[in-house]
């Protein structure tokens, strides 16, 4: 598509008449400029400079460096092309202002084809200088080694041809396809229901002969210290991945090695404190994990069809750096991994007891008796679980609730609104007339918001990093019921009130103890499966098998919120909750009435999540389980309890209180 001629003039004369195409283009260009400023802090200027920001021309849009260069180089020599990872824009710096003006005139509104074959329209704006946030230099996780070209192309071909994916289904080495990938086991079968192996039942035949000779060679060359006796072969199609996990400590020894065949891949390693390192595993390379990298760091592969990699031809394997002048996209191919492990015969005595399934206490969680215990419970059974199930959870969260939409659309145009606990951001785009920002405790849910071009950040609802009185409205949907003590629930409400300007309003939803109200059963209790959204809480799984929380989540500190107001006037017992005699938290049976206010609610992947597309469940220890069960903590509210909590704040008034399909809801106003 040719660019409208009017784009040559940045400050066109007021008397100039524009046609429909030119008007539409200018609106789109202005919108791109506004989005870049609002979401990225990139300020466009109205005068020509050597630097341009190219909206829609980023790695995050599926545009590779080569594709963009083909278009940009036609306008003259450049000093640099900067492409930040996962961003929908790029910066180009031309040698002279004349060349950047030429690019502005020719390429604005130009249509290009991305690596997926989709049409993308570029919008260019001048900037004073290219600006981006530089990442700190990273190192490989301790104990991690990547050995390039560990085998020849001939050996690679033989190994790939040795795998019979269409063989006899009765063979004990045959394994049905897991979601999005095919898998075979040799030596010992990995049991996904409990993330371990049966050490007393080896598979017949042991490891393939072709593998034994290669392993002996690696032993002699010093790449590995122990000969493995278990092999898992996975085959991945482009667009598929493997959830972040730590291989079960009690099942396997220290050394875990993985051979990449057929295609390269970028693997993500994450430390419990939140540090993430992306490592390129070239074709025919060997990944060796020992010590900290094996026991403490999670490793996984993000499901996508392209990886962000170094553009330099000499780069092969190792850490993907933050040099945005040397990043591009690499299309994934079909990758087959041979992962070798040695079955553990003695108990694990590693130095990482917090994530070791043998050393961790197996006692079920109990009601907290202190602030520290409350934080630990929420960390294990709220924060960490939602980070693990984020993608699958998001796939069930696409239908906004009508009364929440009604509240947002009734706000005056231009209102500044905070969504505290925004999840996947399904309310952040409800109205273009509002300026909305979201926050959530889950990094992975916030990443989904950002992928959808919403403004969101990671924080705790007890300590939101915004100035007091800076919002016209707040919403808190299905958040407060995840706090495990009265004091913490009131503190979360106090934080909402702090954010509001005088006269500002907040809408709060919490799950109700009463799933039958005024002789009407909620959708949850009826078990109606009319939509994918209903299926999350209307699940027939009643298992109480192992609480699958096996890794240390992102670090945090105890409550850092402002002083908590008194809660002496909140009488939870007045709503006659049915308490269990033990302090242990019961696991709720889905689609039944609540028997206790404080419960663990299962989240599982049983059934046929056909609408999940490329979403895979996360498993905590070992490999991904086809139907893992995770347990989330809830405090379900009785009639009047939410209002009483709000009245304890002192600086708000309750404007409205109502029941909406199994939830107690309040609209409060800052006085």
N, C-alpha and C positions, 0 to 999 in steps of 0.2 A: 504494500500500500504506500503510495507516494505521500510524503509529508506535505501538509498545507503550507502554501507559500508564506502565510502570515507569520509562521514561526521564526522567520529570519529576523523579524523585528520584535525585540523583547518589550520595549515600550512603544507600542503602535499608537498612532494618532487617534484621538477620540473620534474623528469624523470618518474613519475607515469602516466600511461596511463588510461584515463577514458573512460567508455562506454557512449552511448548516453543518457541513463537514468540518469547516474551520472552527466553528463554535464548539462542536462536540470534542474536537481535539484539544482545544484550550481548556475545556472543563476537565478532561482526562489528565492533562498535564498538570493542571492546578491541584487536582486530587492527589496525584503522585507526589507532588511537592509537599502537600499537607501531611500525607501519611508518613513520609520520610522524616519530617520535623516532629510529628507527634510520637511516632514509635521508635525512631532511631536517633533523634536529636540532630539530624542533618539539616543545616540551614542553607537553603538556596539563595542566591543573590540575583539582582536584576540587571547586572552588567556583565559583559564578557570577561572570562578569565581563562587560564590554561587548563583548568580542571573542570570536569563534568561528572555528575553522578548519573548513572544509567539505571533508571528504575525498570524492573522486570528483566534486567540483564545479569542476574546473579546466579551463583551456583545453587542457591535455594530454589530457583525457578527451573532447574534442569538445563541451564545454559552453560556449556563448557567454555573454557578459555579459547580454544581453537575457533569455535563458532563466533564468539564475540569479536575476536581479532579479525576475522574475515570481513566483518562489517566496518570495524573501526579503522583499519589500516587504509581503507580506500580514501579516507579524508586527510591523510598525511601521517608523517612519522610521529611516534609517541615516545614519551619518556617512561611511562609505566602504565600497566593495567593491573589494578588491585581488586581482587575478588575475595571478600571475606567469606569464611565457611558458613554454609546454611543461611545466607542472607539473600534477599530477592533483589539485590542491587550490586553494582560494581562502580568503581571509580576509574576514570581514564584521564591521564595527564598528557596533553599534547606538547610538542616542542614550542609552538607559538600560539598566541591568542587567535590569529587568523585561521589556523587549522582547527581549533576547538569551535570557532564560530561556524566553520564549514560543516563540522560534524553535527552541531546543534541544528543547522538548517536542513541537512540531508537526512539524518537518521531519526529525527523526532517523528514519531508515528510510524516508523519503519517496521515491517513485519518480518520476523525471522522464525525459523523452525528449530525447536529445542531438540535434545537428544531422544525424546520420546515421540518425536514426530508431530508435536503439537505447535500450533501457531502462537507466537508471543509478540506483542507490540511493545516497542521500546519508547520510553519517555525520558528525555534528557533535560537536565537543568544545570546551570552553572553553579559552582561552589567556590568559596574563597580558597579552600584547601581540602584535600582528601583527609578525612579523619576516621579513625577506628580505634577500638580498644585493643591494645596489644596484650597478648597472653604471655604469662611467664614461661620461661624455658622449662621443659619437662625432661624427666629421665624415665627410663624403663622401670617398672616395678621391681624391687629387689628380688633376685632369684629368677628373673625372666631372661631367656635367651632365644634369639631368632637366628637360625643358621640357614643361610641362603644356598640354593643349588645343592642341597644335601644328597639328591639322587639325580641321575641322568634322565634325559627325556625318554630314553629307551626303557629304563626301569619304571618310569611313570606310566608309560603305555602298558607295560605288562601288569602292573598293579591294578590299573583301571579295568583292564580286560579280565582280570582274575575274579572280579566281583560279578556274580551271577544274580542280578536283581529279579529275574523271572524264573528262578529255579523252583524246586519242589517245595510247596508250602508246608509239607509235612516235616521238612528238615528242621532240626532244632535250632539251626543258625538263622532260620528265616524269621523275619519280624515284619508284621504288618506296618504299613506306612504310618508314621506319626503325622500330625497335622503339618503340612507343608514340607515334609521331607521323608526320605526312605532311610531305613536303618537296619544294620545287621550286627550281630554280636558273635564273637569267637572267644573261646576259652571259658568264659563265664557270661551268663546272660544278666544284663542289668535290669532290675525290676523297678519299673517306674512308679508302682504304687507305694513303695517305701524307700525309693532312692538308694538301693543297695544291691548286693549280689548274694546268692546262696553259696557260701564258701565250700559247702559239702557236696555241691552238685555241679561239677565242671561239665561243660559241653563236650561231646565226643570230638576228637580230632585236634583239639588244641588250636593254636594259631596256624594260619596258612603257612606252608613251607616257604613260599616266596618272602614272607615277612621275617621268618626266622633268620635267614641269611643276611638280610639287611640290618636287623637288630644286632646280630653278632658283630657286624662291621662297625656300627655306631658305638658299641661297647669298647672295641679295640681302639677306636679313634678318640675315646674319652668324652663323647657328647652326652652319653647317659651312663649311669652308675649301676643300674639294676636292669635285668632283663624282664620285660613285662610278661604277664600271663593272661591279660585280658585285652581284647580289641573291640572297639565300636567303630563301625564304618557308617558315616552319614553322607547323604548326597543332598545338596541344596540347589534349588532352582533360583535364578535371579529374582530378587524381591523378597526372599525368605531369609530367616535368620534363626538364632537360638537365644532364648532368654538369658539374662544375666544370672549367673549361678556360681556357687563354689562346689566343686566335687566333694562328695561326702567324705569327711575325715575318717570315719570308722571303717569305711569300705575299702579305701585305697591308700597305698603308701605315698610318701612325699612326692616322688617324681612322676609327673604326668606329661606326656609328650604327644604332639599332634602334627601330622604330616598333611600339608595342603596340596591337593592334586587338581589339575584341570583348570584352575583359575585362581587369581589372587583374591584376597579379602581383607577388609579392615576390621579388626577385633577391638572391642572396647573393654578396657580394664578400669575398675572403679574401686577406690579405697573407701572404707567406711566413713572417713571424714569428708568425703565428697570429691576428692581429687579424681579426675577422669583422664586417662591416657589412651589415645587412639594409636593402635599399632598396625602397620601394614604387614600382612603375612603373604609374601610373594608365592607364586606358583612354584612347587617343588621345594618349599622351605620347611624347616622343622622348628616347631615351637616347643621349648622346654620350660616347664613351670616347676620350680622348687621353692621351698621355704615360704617367705611372706607372700609371693605372687601366687603360690598354689593354695595356701591355707587361709589367707586374709582377704585378698582382692577378689572381687567377682569378675568373671569374664563372660562376654556374650557378643552376639552379632546383631546389629540393628537390622530389621527387615526393610530393605529398600533395593532399588534396581541400580542405583549409582552410588559410588563412594567418592568422597572428597579426598583427593590425593595430591602429592607433589607433582608439579608439571615437569620438573627437570628430568631429562632422559636418564641421567646417571643415578637417580633415586630408585631404589628397588624395595628395600624393606626397612622396618624400624618405625620410630615415632613419626606421625604426621605432624609437622611443625606448624606454627601459626604465621608463617611468612605468607601474607595474603597476595604478595606479588608472584607467588610460585605455587598457586593452587589451581586445580581444575577438577573435572569430573571423569571418573572411570566407570565404564559400563560393566556390570557384573556378568560373569559367565557361570556355567554349571560347575560347582565346586564339590569335590569329594574329599572328605577328611578321614584319615586313619588315626584314631586316638587310642594310644596304648597306655595301659595302667597296670600296676602290680597290686593284686589283691592283698589286703592287710591281714596278717595272722595274729598280731599282737595289738593290744589296745593303743589308741592314739594318745600320745603324751606331748602333743605339740605345745608351743608357747602361746597359742591363740585360743584360750579357753572360752572367750566370749562368743566365738563362732564355731566351736567344736561340738559336734552332736554328742560325743561321748562324755565330755567334761561338763557340759551345761546341765543344769538341774532340769529334770523332766516334770517338775510339779506344775499343775495347772495354775493359771493366774487367779489371784484372789482380789477382793475389793481392797483398794489402797487405804492404808491407815495414816499416810503422811503425804506431803506434797511431792517428796522425792519418789515414793512408790507410785503415785498417780502419774507422774511424768514418765516413769519407766513403763507402766501399763500402756499408756497412750503411744509411747514410742514403739512398743512391740506390736500392738494390736490396732493401731490407727495409722500412724505415720508410715511405718515400714510396709505394712500390708498394701496401702494405697499406692505407694511407689512401685510395688511389685505388680499389682494388677492394673496399673494405670491405663494401658492400651485397651485391654478388654473392658474395663470399667467404662472408658470413654465411648466404646462402641455401643453401649447400652444407654448412653446419656445424650439423646439428640432431640427430645421433644420438650420444649419449655412448658412449664405448668401455667395454665391460663391466668390464674389470679396474680401470679408474680409478674407476668407480662402486663397485666392490667395496671398494677402498681407502677411499673417502670414507665409505661406510656402516658400515665397521668401526670408525671413530673414535668415541670416547665422546661421548654426547650433551652438547651445550653447548660442544664444541671450537671454538676460533677458528682459522679456516683462511684462508690467503692463496693465491689463484690468480694466480701471476706469469706474465703473458702470457695473460690470460684470453680474448682474442679476443672473440667475441660473447656470452660468458658462459654457454655451454651447460652448464658444470659448477657454476655458482653457485647454481642452484636444485635441485640433486640431492636434498638432504636438509634438511627443515625443522628437524632437530635440531642443525644446525651453524650457526655464525655465520661466514658467508663474505664476503670482500671480494676484489675482483679489481682488477688493474691491467694496463694494456697501453700500448705505445708509440703506438698508433694512436688519435687523437682520435675518428675516425669509428666505430671498433669500440667504444670506450668509450661513445659516444653510443647505440649500439644496446643495450648492456648497460643503460644508464639508462632507455631506452624500455621495457625489459622489467622495470623496477622493481628491478634489481639494484644493489648498491653497488659502484661501480667508479671508478677514477681513472686519469689519464694519468701515466705515469712511465717511466723507463728501468730495465730489469731489472738494470743495474749499480749503480743508486743508488735503492733503494726507500725512500720517505720514511716508514718505520715504525721504531719503537724496536726495538732488539736484544732477542731473547728474548721477543717479545710474541705468538708464534703457537704453537699446539699442533701444527699441521701446515701444510705448503705443498705445492702441486703446480705443476709446470712442464712443461706438455705441448706438445711441438713448438715449443720456444723456443730452447734452447741451441744447436741446430744452425744458427741464423741469425747467430751470432757468428763473425767471420772469422779470428780468431787463437786459438792455444792459450791465451794469457794471458787473453784476454777471456772465453773459455768457462769457464775456471777461476774467474775473477772473478765470473761470473754464478752459479756453483755456491756460491762463498764467500758471496755475498749471501743465497742461500737458507738456508745454514747459520746466518748471523748472525741471521736473523729467528726461528729456532726457539728455543724454550725448551729447557733440558736435558731430554733424553728425547723431544723432539718429532721427528716424522718428516716426510720429504719424498719425494714420488714424482716421478720425472723420466723423461720420454720424449724420445727423439731418433730421427731417421730413420736407418736402418741402411744401410750399404754393401751388406751381404749381403741381397739381396732373395730369395734362395733359401737356406733354412736347414733342415738335417736332411732334405734331399731333398724339401722342400716349398716350392713357390713362394708368395710373398706374393700377396694379392689385387691389389696394384698391378702385379706382374709378370704375373699371369694375365690382367689386363685385364678382369676381371669388372665389368660395369656393372650391378650388382644394385641400386644405389641412387644417388640424386643425390650423396650424400656421397662415394661411390667415384669419381665422375667428375672430381673436382678434380685428383687426381694421375694418374688413369688416362685421360689425354687423348691423342688420336691426333695432335695438332698437333706437328710437329717443326720448325717454322719457326725460322730464326735471323735473320729480318729485323729491321731496326732496333730497337735497345734503346730502347723508348719512354719514356725518362726525360728530361723536357724542362723541368722546373720546379724551382726551389729549394724543398725541403721546409721544414717548420717548423724554425726555428733550434735549435741545440743547442750544447753545448760538448763538448770532449773528455772522456775518462773522468774521472768524479768519484767513482769507487768507492773503497773503502778499499784499502790496499796489497794487491797481488796476491801470493799465496804462490808459492813457487818451483815451477817446472814441469819441472825438470830430469829428474825421474823418469818423465815421460810420453813414451813412445817410440811415436809414431804409426806409424812405419815398421814396427813389429813385426806389424801386422795386414796387411802387404803390400798397401797401396793401389796402384792402377794410376795413376801420376802421368802427366800430359801433359808433354812436354818444354818447352813454352812456359809463361810465367807468365800468359798470357791465360786467363781463365776460359772453359771450354767450355760450350756450351749443351747441356743434357741432352736426349736423345731420350726422350720419354715412353714408358712401358711397356717399357723395356729395362733391362738391368742397368747399374749405374753403372760408368763407365770412369774416373772420377776422384772423389776425396773432396770436392773443392771445385768446385761447379758452379752454373750458372744454370738454374733450372727454369722453363719457360714457364707462364704462366697466360693463358688466352685464352677467348674467348666463342664459339668456333666450334661449330657444331652447333645443337641446338634446346633451349636452357635453358628448357623449358616451365614448370618449377616456380619460375622466378625471380619470377613475378608482376610487380610494378611495378619490379623492380630493373633498373637500366641500368648498363652498363659505363662507366668513366671514361676519357676520352681526355685526353692531356696537352697536345697542341698542336692548335689548330684545333677542329673539331667532333667529336662522338663518332663513333668508328669502329664499324661493325656487328660487327667481329671483331678488336679490337685484341689485341696480344700484349704482355704484361708479363713481365719476368724477375726472379725472386727468387733471392737468394743462399742456398745451403745448404752446410754442411759435413756430409757424411754420415759417421756414426761406424762404425768397424770393431769387431769383437768384442773386448771387453776395454778399449776406449779410454775409455768413459764411466766404468767402475769405476776405472781408473787416474787419471782426472781427479778423481774424488771422493776417492780416497785421498791425493791431493796436498794436501787441505785440512787434514788433521791433527786437526780437532776433530769428526769424524764417523766413524761406522762404517757399512759397507754391510751392511744386513740381508738384502737379496735382490737378485738380478740375473736378468733373464729377457728373452726375445725374444717380442714380441707383434706379429704380422702386419706384419713389415717395420720394426719399431722395436726399439731397445735400451732397456731400462727398468731403473731402479734404485730401490730403496727404501733411503734412508739415515736414520740417526738421530744426533741431536746428543748428544755424550757430555759 
